[in-house]
Amino acid sequence: MREIRKTRRAAILAACSVAVGLGMSGTASAETKGYPASPITIVVPFAPGGASDMTARLIGEQLGERLKQTVIVENRAGANSQIGTSSVVRAQPDGYTLLLGTTSLVNNPFLYKNLPYDAATQLRPVVGLVDVPAFLTVGSKLNVKSAQEFLGVAKKNNGALNYSSAGMGSTLHLAAEWLKDKAGIDAAHIPQRGSGPSVVAVASGEVDFSMENYGPAKPQIDAGRLSMLAVASPARFPALPDVPTFKEAGLPDVDLSSWFVLMAPADTPDSVVNLLNEHVNAVLARPEIKERLVAIGLVPLGGSADDMRKRMDNDAKQWGDIIRSADIKVE
């Protein structure tokens, strides 16, 4: 697992690994002559306005310019991404209907008994888009300034603290469960309806702490109502260079980042996937795109489709272990 993380982080630091290669570029172009001949739709299985939606629109706009074709972003929210995901599973495997997938693709099988699809066999990754790091976050209620100070307070008041999350079974809930386990602390979970309400719950003092993403929390951080004490990632986050990693704070080395990935129906031709991968990598390598993504709390990924498949398989084991250990069930 450590070797996979090192490889991925090295690729990010080397300008997001555009790297499909000139040979593949020529081959993909030859084999996909005429594609795309009509607009491409990226289905976002969440409501408009969130980080996944913003990512799809930013990447979609740039991808459309490169392909000289319209890219439509369509929001199909509901059932923790199941509605939008199902629509792409049923779509023709021709490269014209894609999914903005998230970590829920690998988490949901552990949380839901009767999913209407099998993402592992009915979808294929095109390219990893971004990492979404998770941060240990506190408001002024606890009056702590560092992760070590937080852990001291949490252990001294073991079982008396509470925390919010974006919802039962969300990656931020799972990240907090990992923290509780590895730090040897207990705290009551107060789930919220999304990241926005969770951030407000911490900032207002309704709860003591949470694991949060930078984007939704930034306004409260700027206003001085929230502090991010440590990031659950092997590397520090570019927009918060003074915030240590969990390992630097004395916890085990871990990557609890969620991610966004561009997915296609499983039978989509390799030539189409390679072409899309090539162009999205080129978009992610642009400095202005990287800056815009980091500003909303996202770390550009890129790389090959196989890179992302390995990441998904690896993360499925990690998140599955957390879900089983914490005995989390959504239905």
C-alpha positions as CSV (number, residue, x, y, z in Angstrom):
1,M,0.0,0.0,0.0
2,R,2.8,2.4,0.9
3,E,4.5,1.8,-2.4
4,I,1.3,2.6,-4.3
5,R,0.9,5.9,-2.4
6,K,4.5,6.9,-3.1
7,T,4.1,6.2,-6.8
8,R,0.9,8.2,-7.0
9,R,2.3,11.1,-5.0
10,A,5.4,11.2,-7.1
11,A,3.2,11.4,-10.2
12,I,1.3,14.4,-8.7
13,L,4.4,16.3,-7.8
14,A,5.8,15.7,-11.4
15,A,3.0,17.8,-12.9
16,C,0.2,15.2,-12.7
17,S,1.7,12.6,-15.0
18,V,0.3,13.6,-18.4
19,A,2.1,10.5,-19.6
20,V,-0.1,8.5,-21.8
21,G,2.7,8.9,-24.3
22,L,3.0,10.0,-27.9
23,G,2.7,6.5,-29.2
24,M,-0.6,5.9,-27.5
25,S,-1.7,9.4,-28.6
26,G,-1.2,8.5,-32.3
27,T,-2.8,5.1,-31.9
28,A,-5.9,6.4,-30.0
29,S,-6.4,9.1,-32.6
30,A,-6.3,6.6,-35.4
31,E,-8.6,4.1,-33.8
32,T,-11.2,6.7,-32.8
33,K,-11.5,8.5,-36.0
34,G,-14.8,10.4,-36.0
35,Y,-15.2,10.3,-32.2
36,P,-16.7,12.3,-30.7
37,A,-19.2,13.0,-33.4
38,S,-21.9,14.3,-31.0
39,P,-22.0,15.8,-27.5
40,I,-20.6,13.9,-24.5
41,T,-22.5,13.7,-21.3
42,I,-20.8,13.5,-17.9
43,V,-23.3,12.4,-15.2
44,V,-22.7,13.8,-11.8
45,P,-24.6,11.7,-9.2
46,F,-24.9,14.6,-6.8
47,A,-26.7,17.9,-6.7
48,P,-25.3,21.0,-8.4
49,G,-22.8,23.2,-6.6
50,G,-20.7,20.7,-4.8
51,A,-17.0,19.8,-5.4
52,S,-17.9,16.9,-7.7
53,D,-20.1,19.1,-9.8
54,M,-17.5,21.9,-10.0
55,T,-14.8,19.4,-11.0
56,A,-17.0,17.9,-13.7
57,R,-17.8,21.3,-15.1
58,L,-14.2,22.6,-15.1
59,I,-12.8,19.4,-16.6
60,G,-15.8,19.1,-19.0
61,E,-15.3,22.6,-20.4
62,Q,-11.6,22.0,-21.0
63,L,-12.2,18.6,-22.5
64,G,-14.8,19.9,-24.8
65,E,-12.3,22.5,-26.1
66,R,-9.7,19.9,-26.8
67,L,-12.1,17.5,-28.5
68,K,-13.9,20.3,-30.3
69,Q,-17.2,18.9,-29.1
70,T,-19.8,19.9,-26.5
71,V,-19.5,18.3,-23.1
72,I,-22.7,18.4,-21.1
73,V,-22.7,18.0,-17.3
74,E,-26.0,16.4,-16.1
75,N,-26.8,16.1,-12.3
76,R,-28.7,13.0,-11.3
77,A,-28.7,13.1,-7.5
78,G,-30.1,10.6,-5.1
79,A,-29.6,7.5,-3.0
80,N,-26.0,8.2,-2.2
81,S,-25.0,8.4,-5.9
82,Q,-26.9,5.2,-6.9
83,I,-29.4,6.9,-9.2
84,G,-26.8,8.7,-11.4
85,T,-24.5,5.7,-11.3
86,S,-27.2,3.3,-12.4
87,S,-28.0,5.5,-15.4
88,V,-24.4,5.3,-16.7
89,V,-24.3,1.5,-16.1
90,R,-27.3,1.2,-18.4
91,A,-25.9,3.6,-21.0
92,Q,-24.5,2.5,-24.4
93,P,-20.7,1.8,-24.1
94,D,-19.8,4.2,-26.8
95,G,-18.0,7.0,-24.9
96,Y,-20.9,9.4,-25.1
97,T,-22.1,8.9,-21.5
98,L,-19.6,9.0,-18.7
99,L,-19.8,9.2,-14.9
100,L,-18.1,11.5,-12.4
101,G,-17.5,8.7,-9.9
102,T,-16.5,9.1,-6.3
103,T,-15.2,6.9,-3.5
104,S,-18.8,5.8,-2.9
105,L,-18.2,3.4,-5.9
106,V,-16.0,1.3,-3.6
107,N,-17.7,2.1,-0.3
108,N,-21.3,1.4,-1.2
109,P,-21.0,-2.4,-1.6
110,F,-20.0,-2.6,2.0
111,L,-22.8,-0.2,3.2
112,Y,-25.8,-1.3,1.1
113,K,-27.1,-4.9,0.8
114,N,-29.0,-4.5,-2.5
115,L,-27.2,-2.2,-4.9
116,P,-28.8,-2.2,-8.3
117,Y,-25.4,-2.5,-10.1
118,D,-21.9,-3.9,-9.6
119,A,-19.6,-1.0,-10.3
120,A,-16.5,-3.2,-10.3
121,T,-17.7,-5.2,-13.3
122,Q,-20.2,-2.8,-15.0
123,L,-18.0,0.3,-15.1
124,R,-14.3,0.9,-16.0
125,P,-12.1,3.8,-15.0
126,V,-11.0,6.3,-17.6
127,V,-8.8,8.5,-15.5
128,G,-8.4,9.7,-11.9
129,L,-9.3,13.3,-11.6
130,V,-8.6,14.6,-8.1
131,D,-7.9,13.6,-4.5
132,V,-10.1,15.2,-1.8
133,P,-8.0,15.2,1.4
134,A,-9.7,14.9,4.8
135,F,-8.6,17.1,7.7
136,L,-9.1,16.9,11.5
137,T,-11.1,20.0,12.1
138,V,-12.1,21.8,15.3
139,G,-14.0,25.0,16.3
140,S,-13.2,27.3,19.1
141,K,-15.2,25.2,21.6
142,L,-12.2,22.9,22.4
143,N,-9.6,25.6,22.5
144,V,-6.9,23.4,21.0
145,K,-4.2,24.6,18.6
146,S,-2.6,21.3,17.5
147,A,-3.4,17.7,16.7
148,Q,-1.4,16.6,19.7
149,E,-3.3,18.9,22.0
150,F,-6.6,17.6,20.6
151,L,-5.6,14.0,21.2
152,G,-4.7,14.9,24.8
153,V,-8.1,16.5,25.4
154,A,-9.9,13.6,23.6
155,K,-8.2,11.0,25.7
156,K,-8.6,12.9,29.0
157,N,-12.4,13.3,28.2
158,N,-12.7,9.9,26.5
159,G,-16.3,9.3,25.5
160,A,-17.5,12.8,26.3
161,L,-16.7,14.4,23.0
162,N,-18.9,14.3,19.9
163,Y,-18.3,14.8,16.2
164,S,-20.2,15.5,13.0
165,S,-19.9,14.1,9.5
166,A,-21.4,14.6,6.1
167,G,-23.7,11.7,6.8
168,M,-23.8,8.1,7.9
169,G,-21.3,6.0,5.9
170,S,-19.7,9.1,4.2
171,T,-16.0,9.0,3.7
172,L,-15.7,11.7,6.3
173,H,-17.6,9.6,8.8
174,L,-15.3,6.6,8.0
175,A,-12.2,8.8,8.4
176,A,-13.4,9.8,11.8
177,E,-13.9,6.2,12.7
178,W,-10.4,5.4,11.6
179,L,-9.1,8.3,13.8
180,K,-11.0,7.0,16.9
181,D,-9.6,3.5,16.4
182,K,-6.0,4.5,15.9
183,A,-5.9,7.2,18.5
184,G,-7.7,5.1,21.1
185,I,-10.5,7.6,21.7
186,D,-14.2,7.4,21.8
187,A,-16.7,10.1,20.7
188,A,-20.4,10.2,19.7
189,H,-21.3,10.5,16.0
190,I,-23.8,13.3,15.1
191,P,-24.4,12.8,11.4
192,Q,-25.5,15.7,9.3
193,R,-27.1,16.1,5.8
194,G,-24.0,16.9,3.9
195,S,-20.7,18.7,4.3
196,G,-22.2,22.2,4.6
197,P,-24.2,21.4,7.7
198,S,-21.4,19.4,9.2
199,V,-19.0,22.3,8.9
200,V,-21.6,24.6,10.5
201,A,-22.1,22.2,13.4
202,V,-18.3,22.3,14.2
203,A,-18.0,26.1,13.7
204,S,-21.0,26.8,15.9
205,G,-19.9,24.6,18.7
206,E,-22.8,22.1,18.3
207,V,-20.1,19.4,18.1
208,D,-16.5,19.2,19.2
209,F,-14.7,18.1,16.0
210,S,-15.1,16.5,12.6
211,M,-13.1,15.3,9.6
212,E,-13.7,17.8,6.8
213,N,-12.7,18.7,3.3
214,Y,-11.0,22.0,2.7
215,G,-13.4,23.4,0.1
216,P,-16.6,23.5,2.2
217,A,-14.7,24.6,5.3
218,K,-12.7,27.4,3.8
219,P,-15.2,30.3,4.5
220,Q,-15.4,29.3,8.2
221,I,-11.6,28.9,8.3
222,D,-11.1,32.4,6.8
223,A,-13.6,33.8,9.3
224,G,-11.6,32.3,12.2
225,R,-14.3,29.9,13.3
226,L,-12.6,26.7,12.3
227,S,-9.0,25.3,12.4
228,M,-7.6,22.3,10.5
229,L,-5.1,20.5,12.7
230,A,-3.8,17.7,10.6
231,V,-4.4,16.1,7.2
232,A,-5.0,12.4,6.7
233,S,-2.7,12.1,3.7
234,P,0.9,11.1,3.1
235,A,1.7,14.7,1.9
236,R,0.7,18.2,3.2
237,F,-2.0,20.0,1.3
238,P,-0.6,22.8,-1.0
239,A,-3.1,25.4,0.2
240,L,-2.4,24.7,3.9
241,P,1.4,24.1,4.0
242,D,1.6,24.6,7.7
243,V,-0.9,21.8,8.6
244,P,1.0,18.6,9.4
245,T,0.1,15.1,8.1
246,F,-1.4,12.6,10.5
247,K,2.0,10.8,10.6
248,E,3.8,14.1,11.5
249,A,1.2,14.5,14.3
250,G,2.1,11.1,15.8
251,L,-0.6,9.0,14.2
252,P,0.0,6.1,11.7
253,D,0.7,7.1,8.1
254,V,-2.5,6.9,6.2
255,D,-4.3,8.3,3.1
256,L,-8.0,8.8,3.9
257,S,-8.5,11.1,0.9
258,S,-11.6,10.5,-1.2
259,W,-11.3,10.9,-4.9
260,F,-13.2,11.7,-8.1
261,V,-12.8,9.5,-11.2
262,L,-14.1,9.6,-14.7
263,M,-15.8,6.3,-15.4
264,A,-17.4,4.7,-18.5
265,P,-19.6,1.6,-19.1
266,A,-17.4,-1.5,-18.9
267,D,-17.6,-2.4,-22.6
268,T,-16.5,1.1,-23.8
269,P,-13.7,0.4,-26.4
270,D,-10.1,0.8,-25.2
271,S,-9.4,3.3,-28.0
272,V,-12.1,5.6,-26.7
273,V,-10.9,5.3,-23.1
274,N,-7.3,5.9,-24.1
275,L,-8.3,9.0,-26.1
276,L,-10.3,10.5,-23.2
277,N,-7.5,9.6,-20.8
278,E,-4.9,11.4,-22.9
279,H,-6.9,14.6,-23.2
280,V,-8.0,14.7,-19.5
281,N,-4.3,14.2,-18.4
282,A,-3.4,17.2,-20.6
283,V,-6.1,19.3,-19.0
284,L,-5.0,18.3,-15.4
285,A,-1.4,19.2,-16.3
286,R,-2.2,22.9,-17.0
287,P,-1.0,25.1,-14.2
288,E,-4.1,27.3,-14.2
289,I,-6.3,24.2,-13.8
290,K,-4.2,22.9,-11.0
291,E,-4.5,26.2,-9.2
292,R,-8.2,26.3,-9.6
293,L,-8.6,22.8,-8.2
294,V,-6.3,23.4,-5.2
295,A,-8.3,26.5,-4.4
296,I,-11.4,24.4,-3.8
297,G,-9.6,21.8,-1.8
298,L,-8.7,19.3,-4.5
299,V,-5.4,17.7,-5.5
300,P,-5.1,16.9,-9.3
301,L,-4.4,13.2,-10.0
302,G,-4.1,12.1,-13.7
303,G,-2.3,8.9,-14.7
304,S,-3.4,5.9,-16.6
305,A,-6.8,4.1,-16.3
306,D,-4.9,1.1,-14.9
307,D,-3.4,3.3,-12.2
308,M,-6.9,4.3,-11.1
309,R,-8.1,0.7,-11.2
310,K,-5.3,-0.3,-8.8
311,R,-6.1,2.6,-6.5
312,M,-9.8,1.7,-6.4
313,D,-9.0,-1.9,-5.6
314,N,-6.6,-0.9,-2.9
315,D,-9.0,1.7,-1.4
316,A,-11.9,-0.8,-1.4
317,K,-9.9,-3.0,1.0
318,Q,-9.0,0.0,3.2
319,W,-12.5,1.4,3.5
320,G,-14.1,-2.0,3.7
321,D,-11.8,-2.8,6.7
322,I,-12.9,0.5,8.4
323,I,-16.6,-0.2,7.8
324,R,-16.4,-3.7,9.1
325,S,-14.3,-2.7,12.2
326,A,-16.8,0.1,13.1
327,D,-19.8,-2.1,12.2
328,I,-21.3,0.7,10.1
329,K,-24.6,-0.2,8.2
330,V,-26.7,2.2,6.2
331,E,-29.4,-0.3,5.3
